[in-house]
Amino acid sequence: MSEVTTFSATVSATTRDGVLVVTIDNAPVNATSANVRSGIDKALAHAETDPGIKSVVITGAGKTFIGGADINEFGKPAIDPPLPDVIGKIEALSKPVVAALNGAALGGGLELALSCHYRIASPSAQVGLPEVKLGIVPGAGGTQRLPRLIGIPAALDLIASGRIAKAGEALSLGIVDELAEDDLTATAIKAAQKLTATPPRRTGELPVAPADPAEIEKASAKILAKARGQKAPAEAVRLIASSHRPLAEGLADERTTFLALRDSREAAALRHIFFAEREASKVAGLENVETPPVTTLGICGLGLMGSGIAVAALGAGYSVIGLDQTQEAAEKGHERIIGLLERNLASGRLDQSGFDAQKSRLFVTASDADLAPCDLVIEAVFDDLAVKIDLFRRLDKVIRPDAILATNTSYLNPDEIAAATAHPERVLGLHFFSPAHVMRLLEVVRCEKTAPDVLATGLTVAKKLKKLPVVTGVTEGFIGNRIFSAYRREAEYLLEDGALPHEIDAALEDYGFPMGLFAVYDMAGLEIAWARRKRQAATRDPSERYVEIADRLCEAGRLGQKSGRGWYAYPDGKRTIDPEVTAIIETERAKKHITPRSFSKDEITRRMLQAMAAEGETLLVEGIAARPGDIDLVMINGYGFPAHKGGPMFVKN
Ligand code: T1G
């Protein structure tokens, strides 16, 4: 093996038996930053001219092949060589080039691999073109080369969804040619040597297999329906469906489209979310905090929320001890959890061995003492302060002094719960969103006395549960429900001022919410908010505008969809505008001598967004939320705010 040749700070190579093995080492994910592109460019020139080099292998250092183009470079002056040029030179090289996928090959990373003449993957490798999740399309040949390898329908599925495929699927699709069970580089060198006997197979020269227009039409329609107004998926569909064009023409169209989308507000919003998700779990002061190992979770209350948490915990590899009030209730909870696991088995999300392993890690009981082995206990019992305090007092006597107590309360004050325990420093909030085994968002509540290692452990457990943790301080409703209350209030002001529920819902749905606020309200039920409003009545600030319309609906028994009537009527389950509700709204307006006026969709949307952003600003000033991006993540992942808009705080700027 020759000595190492350095082509740039992030690209080096050795020559082994006539094969130039090029390694990209650009932490943290080997993104194709300018330095990587220039290094590969120089390595290719060297390979082309050095007669001792017969073929080339390109691989990555660490656990990622190439995580994509460097997103940090977007919006900055372009630095040559552009990635498509480097990729074109790989494909055009007169000597065979083999991609050795040592890990994730995503975005520009997969596009670079597609331009190689052969692709070998380690079993841990993953491939994907997730650009649409950033509001863009692949910009370096993905929409043109992938269909040439795997056909239009399969390319539509991967690119328009942005999903990641594991090595096995990549092999079966034809994205990779071979899996290397061991020593990826040695296998790649052998393949590179063998390929010198035949002319390089250039992906760009392959024909696109003919596809049934009806099948393409059907797939495209499904993608556009799901895109809910986003531009990138539609453009991806157009580029892929027309990939039978001459390569140069398709590449030019793709590049123009990519550049236009990259500079769009929608792409800026999605990049904001991408980085916000990674910032959210970086909490000042926790950088070097040691977190104890957590292997066994206790879950108290095995109802809808508790069983969802249990399924998420079992899926993450934890052992779960479930506690309920009686053995019968515990058994019912066990059945509920197993039922959810069986659904995962039936859907293929879980295989039989996975199901058996998860089932074997579940134990339920009605005896507090059985929670003694738990490293962390999450309570998801009835949202009543006395009930939670009593439970935590009992658990104080049972669990180890270093074990952690987490409350899942939505509206109670976790500081009051913590204050009732012997060790308030070990208490924090873990506010899951229902269904807890599906919803990514997890508000990690930093109570007044929560110790740093306890908070850090909560974040570690959240990530292992595959949740999106966002730290919040203690306030009624934490971040999400505080903002939800503010925009519900604004919607009710709009009702009094002249708008109707279906007009407000239509404006929100046009903006990109999957469902309007009043439709969501009816689905969740009006009684919880009503009980809270009644609880707050005595201490409500008389100078604050209070809208009584929702109270009138509840007093009339209109508690939402499950009672057949709420903000809407539900004859045979279909949501319909109800003149009775309009009459109630008009009566309330008259009582306050309000002359109703009409509102445009834009005005409704603007007022709702402003109400969210204003409450968000307050949460930042109060120190409840650490960053605007955290607030955006909560509203997108917990309340349906359209991700491609970036969140209420992003929109505001
Ligand atoms: N550019 C710049 N930084 C990136 C990056 C990227 N593509 N991907 C990750 N990072 C940073 C991230 O911000 C974090 O930084 C650190 O790396 C670790 O990330 C031409 C134009 C690769 C699966 O969309 O999916 O190619 O917080 O926590 O869990 O058509 O990162 O440490 O300071 O996610 O091990 C397309 C995005 C780009 C893939 C690794 N590619 N990345 O997961 O680490 S557009 C993507 C990921 C493109 C072409 C187009 C994941 C990962 P910090 P992490 P991880």
Boltz pocket constraint, residues with backbone or C-beta under 6 A from the ligand:
constraints:
  - pocket:
      binder: B
      contacts: [[A, 28], [A, 29], [A, 31], [A, 64], [A, 66], [A, 67], [A, 68], [A, 69], [A, 70], [A, 71], [A, 72], [A, 83], [A, 104], [A, 106], [A, 107], [A, 108], [A, 109], [A, 111], [A, 130], [A, 131], [A, 134], [A, 137], [A, 138], [A, 139], [A, 140], [A, 142], [A, 274], [A, 275], [A, 278], [A, 279]]
      max_distance: 6.0
